[in-house]
């Protein structure tokens, strides 16, 4: 599998869109990999996870042809991860979409699908409600299995994903603190992961939030997965979804800091071969 991580920031991006602190001013000066947009990734150019504010920017910045997208998997309904309004642009009459892959299939929890329906017009998008721990197989043979995230639930089943293809298995942890449910750990114990991509929203804070991950939490995640036998010390571990606040390191500093723990820091547009 080829995974391209298109956006690697939390909701407010890097630099913070309205932020004028010393760090954000420095980011605006240095630019490059320090610019971070909202979370999204694409798998083998045809399967997308999350569909937020930066879809068009990602498509032109990183040469992603959204007319070829077959499936969109949504983690949850927060607007930096899901912008249902843009689904209407996949409808007949608004684009000459690729009929080979149409309609695009949108996968999400009940809240996501409910929000999407008003914007789906004239056959451009089909919807599929998914549930935790229930795998779905795409027409081209990729298996996506949602698992329960630890996030601001508000009555919604927030999701992370395991995805598999051609003998490779990836765990994608997005908008979630360290898993607290035994059923989640029990489910994860059935897998052997070739790659883990984890959010690291709150960086170096010492307290452990429920809704997001910290750097120390990422280390605990790896240790727990190792204890379950699902990863080894050599299993690649990438971090993403990093907020601009509670932060004072540029990307190159982050890379040096995380390298001692054998962790790779994602930047917008990074490509990962599994």
LOLUMVO-555240 format. One line per 10 residues: number of its first residue (from 1); their letters; for each residue x, y, z of C-alpha. Coordinates in steps of 0.1 Angstrom, whole numbers, plus 5000, padded with zeros to 4 digits. Layout:
LOLUMVO-555240
NUM) a) X,Y,Z; ...;
end
This chain:
LOLUMVO-555240
1) xxxxxxxxxx) 5000,5000,5000; 5010,5036,4994; 4997,5060,5020; 4999,5098,5015; 4992,5118,5046; 4978,5150,5032; 4971,5170,5064; 4989,5167,5097; 4975,5194,5120; 4946,5198,5144;
11) xxxxxxxxxx) 4916,5219,5135; 4933,5253,5136; 4963,5243,5114; 4999,5254,5116; 5004,5283,5120; 4971,5289,5139; 4950,5307,5115; 4944,5337,5138; 4975,5331,5160; 5003,5357,5164;
21) xxxxxxxxxx) 5024,5341,5191; 5062,5337,5188; 5059,5302,5175; 5033,5309,5148; 5053,5339,5136; 5084,5316,5134; 5064,5291,5113; 5054,5318,5089; 5090,5328,5085; 5104,5292,5080;
31) xxxxxxxxxx) 5075,5278,5060; 5082,5244,5044; 5073,5213,5064; 5062,5236,5093; 5030,5244,5074; 5003,5219,5084; 4968,5216,5072; 4938,5196,5085; 4939,5159,5089; 4934,5137,5059;
41) xxxxxxxxxx) 4951,5108,5042; 4947,5089,5009; 4955,5052,5003; 4967,5040,4969; 4952,5072,4954; 4916,5059,4956; 4906,5056,4993; 4904,5087,5015; 4901,5089,5052; 4883,5121,5063;
51) xxxxxxxxxx) 4869,5149,5042; 4873,5183,5058; 4880,5219,5049; 4912,5213,5029; 4900,5189,5002; 4907,5212,4973; 4940,5224,4987; 4952,5188,4992; 4941,5178,4957; 4962,5205,4940;
61) xxxxxxxxxx) 4991,5208,4965; 4998,5170,4965; 4985,5160,4931; 4956,5139,4943; 4930,5134,4916; 4897,5134,4936; 4878,5123,4904; 4895,5089,4909; 4884,5085,4945; 4863,5054,4951;
71) xxxxxxxxxx) 4856,5055,4988; 4856,5081,5016; 4858,5069,5052; 4850,5094,5079; 4863,5091,5115; 4837,5115,5130; 4815,5145,5123; 4837,5173,5137; 4841,5198,5109; 4878,5196,5105;
81) xxxxxxxxxx) 4873,5159,5096; 4840,5161,5077; 4826,5189,5055; 4794,5173,5041; 4786,5205,5020; 4813,5196,4994; 4797,5162,4986; 4772,5180,4964; 4800,5188,4940; 4803,5151,4931;
91) xxxxxxxxxx) 4767,5151,4917; 4757,5149,4881; 4754,5184,4866; 4782,5198,4888; 4810,5176,4874; 4818,5151,4846; 4828,5126,4872; 4846,5093,4865; 4818,5069,4858; 4841,5039,4863;
101) xxxxxxxxxx) 4842,5046,4900; 4809,5064,4905; 4791,5068,4927; 4817,5074,4954; 4808,5055,4985; 4808,5075,5018; 4813,5054,5049; 4805,5068,5083; 4787,5065,5116; 4750,5073,5119;
111) xxxxxxxxxx) 4757,5110,5127; 4780,5114,5097; 4755,5098,5073; 4726,5119,5086; 4747,5151,5080; 4757,5139,5045; 4722,5131,5031; 4710,5167,5025; 4740,5173,5002; 4739,5142,4981;
121) xxxxxxxxxx) 4724,5149,4948; 4718,5130,4916; 4738,5099,4922; 4772,5112,4928; 4776,5096,4963; 4763,5065,4979; 4763,5061,5016; 4770,5032,5039; 4765,5033,5077; 4793,5015,5095;
131) xxxxxxxxxx) 4796,5003,5131; 4826,4996,5154; 4844,4963,5150; 4823,4954,5119; 4847,4952,5088; 4836,4964,5054; 4853,4953,5021; 4854,4977,4992; 4848,4964,4957; 4885,4964,4950;
141) xxxxxxxxxx) 4893,4942,4980; 4904,4966,5007; 4891,4958,5042; 4884,4987,5065; 4874,4980,5101; 4862,5008,5123; 4871,5007,5160; 4859,5029,5188; 4879,5061,5194; 4882,5079,5228;
151) xxxxxxxxxx) 4870,5113,5218; 4843,5139,5227; 4816,5115,5220; 4784,5136,5225; 4763,5105,5217; 4783,5098,5185; 4804,5067,5178; 4837,5082,5171; 4859,5060,5149; 4895,5050,5142;
161) xxxxxxxxxx) 4904,5026,5114; 4922,4994,5107; 4928,4989,5070; 4941,4959,5051; 4952,4951,5016; 4976,4927,4999; 4987,4911,5032; 4995,4945,5049; 4976,4959,5079; 4976,4994,5092;
171) xxxxxxxxxx) 4962,5010,5124; 4952,5046,5121; 4945,5064,5154; 4928,5098,5147; 4912,5121,5173; 4915,5096,5202; 4931,5094,5235; 4947,5062,5247; 4920,5035,5243; 4902,5027,5276;
181) xxxxxxxxxx) 4878,5000,5266; 4889,4964,5271; 4868,4954,5241; 4890,4977,5219; 4923,4961,5232; 4908,4926,5229; 4899,4934,5193; 4933,4949,5185; 4950,4918,5199; 4938,4898,5169;
191) xxxxxxxxxx) 4960,4917,5145; 4997,4920,5135; 5002,4956,5124; 5028,4965,5097; 5024,5002,5104; 5008,5025,5131; 4999,5061,5125; 4988,5079,5156; 4976,5113,5164; 4997,5133,5188;
201) xxxxxxxxxx) 4976,5164,5192; 4986,5176,5226; 5023,5171,5223; 5043,5173,5255; 5017,5179,5281; 5021,5157,5312; 4984,5151,5319; 4965,5124,5300; 4934,5138,5282; 4906,5115,5272;
211) xxxxxxxxxx) 4898,5130,5238; 4933,5133,5223; 4968,5118,5225; 5000,5132,5239; 5036,5122,5230; 5039,5101,5262; 5005,5086,5253; 5018,5075,5220; 5047,5057,5237; 5022,5040,5260;
221) xxxxxxxxxx) 5001,5030,5230; 5031,5013,5215; 5040,4995,5247; 5005,4983,5251; 5004,4970,5215; 5038,4953,5220; 5024,4936,5251; 4995,4923,5230; 5020,4910,5204; 5005,4931,5176;
231) xxxxxxxxxx) 5036,4952,5170; 5073,4950,5177; 5099,4976,5185; 5107,4978,5148; 5071,4983,5136; 5071,5018,5120; 5052,5044,5142; 5043,5077,5127; 5027,5107,5145; 5003,5132,5130;
241) xxxxxxxxxx) 4974,5156,5139; 4997,5179,5159; 4983,5212,5173; 5001,5245,5171; 4995,5254,5207; 5013,5239,5237; 5041,5237,5212; 5075,5253,5207; 5093,5230,5182; 5096,5234,5145;
251) xxxxxxxxxx) 5093,5202,5123; 5130,5196,5122; 5132,5198,5160; 5103,5174,5163; 5121,5150,5140; 5153,5150,5161; 5133,5147,5193; 5112,5118,5182; 5140,5099,5164; 5154,5088,5198;
261) xxxxxxxxxx) 5122,5068,5203; 5121,5055,5168; 5091,5076,5159; 5087,5094,5126; 5069,5128,5125; 5045,5132,5096; 5045,5164,5075; 5019,5174,5050; 5023,5153,5018; 5045,5126,5033;
271) xxxx) 5043,5093,5015; 5046,5060,5033; 5050,5026,5016; 5038,4996,5035;
end
